[in-house]
């Protein structure tokens, strides 16, 4: 390589970061800024990473949303906040959530959380304290209150149903 040694150093740092895991453009910019690189160098490195296909906020949003929705079983509200913090534009975030929700809807995710958290207790055996504990857990995960109440007070959590509007 020849050229600006600072830019080359910034590129190497960016490549190392992106090889470890996907980053949003905002995250990469912040990490390079923390590394002491100047804005013109950061802008050039970010543009090069974009051109090489290493940096793609739409792809990152889909991957991050899938991780949060499928692996961590979070609701849309928490996912929206997470993506916003990562610098993902709102429209990209909505598209990513819509795409991932075709794989696992919020209702299915709540069912999965309930199976994990219910301590083997059948829905009919849950007392109000247990329901309140589960509701707090689900609210903290970003699920909508109405859906939580339907799942905790209703039926259908022992199987998957296509009644979520899909």
C-alpha positions in Angstrom: 0.0 0.0 0.0 1.1 3.5 -0.6 -0.5 6.8 0.3 -1.6 8.4 3.6 -0.3 6.2 6.5 -3.1 7.6 8.8 -5.7 6.6 6.3 -4.2 3.1 5.9 -4.1 2.7 9.7 -7.8 3.8 9.9 -8.7 1.3 7.1 -7.0 -1.5 9.0 -8.9 -0.7 12.2 -12.1 -0.6 10.2 -11.5 -3.9 8.6 -10.6 -5.5 11.9 -13.8 -4.1 13.5 -16.0 -5.3 10.5 -14.4 -8.7 10.4 -15.3 -9.3 14.1 -19.0 -8.4 13.6 -21.2 -6.1 11.5 -21.4 -2.5 12.4 -23.7 0.3 11.4 -22.1 3.3 9.7 -22.7 5.4 12.9 -20.9 2.8 15.1 -17.9 2.5 12.7 -17.6 6.3 12.6 -17.7 6.5 16.4 -15.1 3.8 16.8 -12.7 5.5 14.4 -13.3 8.8 16.1 -12.4 7.2 19.4 -9.3 5.9 17.7 -8.2 9.5 17.2 -8.8 9.7 13.5 -9.8 13.0 11.9 -13.2 13.4 10.1 -11.8 13.6 6.5 -9.9 10.3 7.1 -13.1 8.7 8.7 -15.2 9.9 5.8 -12.8 8.4 3.3 -12.6 5.0 5.1 -16.4 4.8 5.6 -16.9 5.5 1.9 -14.3 2.8 0.9 -15.9 0.3 3.2 -19.3 1.1 1.7 -18.0 0.6 -1.8 -16.4 -2.7 -0.9 -19.7 -3.9 0.5 -18.3 -4.2 4.0 -20.6 -1.5 5.4 -24.3 -1.7 4.5 -26.8 -0.3 7.0 -29.8 -2.1 5.4 -28.0 -5.5 5.7 -26.8 -4.6 9.2 -30.4 -3.7 10.3 -31.7 -7.0 9.0 -28.9 -9.0 10.8 -29.3 -7.0 14.1 -33.1 -7.3 14.0 -32.9 -11.1 13.4 -30.6 -11.4 16.3 -32.8 -9.4 18.6 -36.2 -10.9 17.4 -35.2 -14.5 17.0 -32.3 -15.2 19.3 -33.1 -12.8 22.1 -36.9 -12.8 21.7 -37.4 -9.0 21.9 -40.4 -7.1 20.9 -40.6 -4.5 18.2 -40.3 -1.5 20.6 -37.0 -2.7 22.0 -35.7 -3.5 18.5 -36.7 0.0 17.2 -34.8 1.7 20.1 -31.7 -0.5 19.6 -31.6 0.2 15.9 -32.1 3.9 16.5 -29.1 3.9 19.0 -27.0 2.2 16.3 -27.8 5.0 13.9 -30.1 3.0 11.6 -32.6 5.3 9.8 -36.3 4.7 10.9 -37.4 3.5 7.4 -34.6 0.9 7.3 -35.5 -0.3 10.8 -39.2 -0.7 9.9 -38.3 -2.7 6.8 -36.0 -5.0 8.7 -38.6 -5.6 11.4 -41.3 -6.3 8.8 -39.0 -8.8 7.1 -38.0 -10.6 10.3 -41.5 -10.7 11.6 -42.4 -12.9 8.6 -40.1 -15.5 10.2 -41.3 -15.1 13.8 -44.2 -12.8 14.8 -44.4 -11.0 18.1 -47.1 -13.4 19.3 -44.8 -16.4 18.5 -42.0 -14.7 20.3 -44.1 -14.1 23.4 -45.1 -17.8 23.3 -41.4 -18.8 23.2 -40.6 -16.4 26.2 -43.6 -17.8 28.1 -42.4 -21.4 27.5 -38.9 -20.4 28.8 -40.0 -18.3 31.8 -43.1 -20.1 33.0 -41.1 -22.6 35.0 -43.1 -25.5 33.6 -46.3 -24.0 34.9 -49.4 -24.5 32.9 -51.2 -21.3 31.9 -54.3 -22.2 34.1 -52.1 -22.6 37.2 -50.5 -19.1 37.0 -51.7 -16.8 39.8 -51.8 -13.1 39.6 -48.3 -12.6 41.0 -46.9 -15.0 38.4 -48.8 -13.3 35.6 -47.6 -9.9 36.8 -44.0 -11.2 36.8 -44.3 -12.5 33.3 -46.0 -9.3 32.1 -43.2 -7.1 33.5 -40.6 -9.4 31.8 -42.5 -9.1 28.4 -43.0 -5.4 28.8 -39.2 -5.0 29.4 -38.6 -7.0 26.2 -40.6 -4.4 24.3 -43.8 -6.3 23.5 -47.1 -4.4 23.3 -49.3 -4.4 26.4 -52.5 -5.7 24.6 -50.7 -8.7 23.1 -49.1 -9.5 26.5 -52.5 -9.4 28.2 -54.1 -11.6 25.5 -51.3 -14.1 25.8 -51.3 -14.2 29.6 -55.1 -14.3 30.0 -56.1 -16.1 26.9 -55.2 -19.4 25.2 -53.0 -20.5 22.4 -49.6 -20.2 24.0 -48.9 -23.9 23.8 -48.8 -23.9 20.0 -48.2 -21.6 17.0 -51.2 -20.1 15.3 -51.5 -17.9 12.3 -53.9 -15.5 14.0 -51.4 -12.6 14.1 -52.5 -11.0 10.9 -50.1 -12.8 8.7 
